[in-house]
Amino acid sequence: MKRKIFAMVLAIAMTVSGVPGATWADEADNVDVSAEAFDEAKDVGGDSVTIVESGSCGENATYTLDSEGTLVISGSGDMWDYNFYSEYPPFNEFFVKDIMVGNGITSIGDYTFFGCEGLTDITIPEGVTSIGIGAFSGCNELSSISIPASVTNINNAFNYCGGLLDIEVNVNNKNYSS
């Protein structure tokens, strides 16, 4: 019962907060995540980038985070849903600047990236069909996002994203802006 009350209060608070404006634009970039992203160290312009965290984020989905703040989600299927009781979202404990979601991922779970305050860029590929409740809530540095036509369900995903000014949505091979 407490869980239902908390969920209702949270849903109302998120709905009231809203997201300022939206912009719909041209094409969404698709990301093809290769095995190179999972090397222990890779050379980028003479600097060595190392993997600082890795683990599971779905039954068939994994993540790696490099020392530059790039989080790569790969695998297939749905990402896990998180909440504040038993499965607290792990990514807000890390410095995440960029997120690249691989082509096999089909949904971004509830509260997955909640509170990733340093997040500035995310790439969501065609094939993702759902973005869960509060998935990007509190990502204050996120200023734009491109949502592919395959996404058919978005549920209060961008609450408390004060910097979000540009949302690109592709629908039936058309791009919309506002």
N, C-alpha and C positions, 0 to 999 in steps of 0.2 A: 504494500500500500504506500509506504514512504517513497518507494521508487517511482510509482505512478505520479504522485504529487510533485516530486522533484522534477520529473520529466515534463509535466504540464507547466510548472512555473518557469522552467528553463525555456520551453518552447514559446511561451508568451513573451518572455524577456527578449528572446532572439528575434521574434517577429516585430516587436515594437522598435528595436534598434535599427532595422532596415539597412540597406546598402545605398549610398549616394550614387545616383545616376548609373547609366550603363552605356557602353559603346560596343557596337557590333561592327566587325570589320571583315577583312578578306579571309585568307586561309589560315587554318590552324596548322602549326608545325607538328609533324609526326616524328617520334623519336624511335630509332631502331637501336636498342641497347645491345651492345656487343660484349663479348667476354673481356675485352680490353678494360672495361670499366671496373672489373673485379680483380685486376692485378694488384699485388701488394704495394707496389710503387710504380708510377709511370712518369715519364719525362714530359713536362709541358713547358715548352719555351725555355728549357734549361733548368727549370725548377722541378724538384721531385714532389709529387703529390702522393700521399699515403692514405690507405684505408684506415680509418680510426674506429669505425663501428660497423658491424654487420649482424644480420640475424633474419628471423622470419617475421613476416607481417601479413601472412595469410597461409592457408593450407598449402598452396603451391606458389606462394609469393615470398620473395626475399628482398632485403635491402642492403645497400652498402653506403656508407657516408665517408667521403674523403676529407682530407685536412683543409681543403678549400671551401667546405660547406656544401658540396654537391651530393645530394641524396639520390641514389638510383634505385628505383623499384623495378624488379624484373620477375619473370616467371609467368604464371597464368592464373586466371580466375579472379576471385574476389579478394580484396584486402580485408583484414579483420575489422570489425567494429570495436570501438573502445568506449569506455564510460568512466565515471569517476568513482566507482565502487570497487570493481574487481580488476578491470583491465584499463588502467590509466594510460593515456596515449604516450608512447615513449619518445616521440620525435621532438617534443618541446624541451626535452632535457639536453638536446644537442644544439650546436650552432648549425642551423640549416639555412642556406642562402638560396640555393637552386634545387628544384626537384625535377627529375626526369622519370616519367612513368613509362615503362616498356609496353610494347605492342600487345602482349598477351594478357595484360591486366584488364579485367572487365568492370570492376567497381572500386571506388575509393570509399572506405568505410566511415562510419560515424566517428566524428571527432579525431580522425587520423592525424591531422596536422594542427590540431587545436593549439593555439599559443605559440606557434613558431614565429616569434616576433621579428626575426631577421630575414624571413623568407621574402625574396624579391621577384623570383621567377619560377614558374611551373610550366611544364610541357605535358599536356594530356593528349594522348593519341586517340585516333579514331579506333573504336572498339570498346572504349570505356562507355558503359551504359548508365551508370548511376554514380552520383556524388552524394554521400551521406550527410546526415544531420551534423551541422557544426564542423564539417570536415576542415574548413579553413578559418574558423572563427578565431579572432584575435591575432590574425596575421597582418599586423599593422603596416608593415613595409611593402606588402603586396599591392602594386599599383595597377596591374593589368593582368588579365587572364583570357585565354582563348579556349572555348568549349566546343568540341567537335559535334557534328550532327548526330553521332551515335548516342550521345547522352540524352536520355529520355526522362530522367528523374534527378532533380536537384532539390534538396530539402534543407532550407535555411543554412546553406553551406558557408556563406560569406558574412556572417554577422560579426560585428565589431572589427571590421576591416576598414579602418578610417582612411587609409590611403588608396583604397580601390576606386579608381576613377574610370577604368576602361575594361569593359567585358565584351569579348567577341564571341558570338554564337553563330554557328553554322546550322541552318535548318533547310532540309530538302535542297541541298546544293546551292543555297542562297545565303548570303551573309547579311546580318542585320546590325545596325548601330543605333545607339541612342545615348 
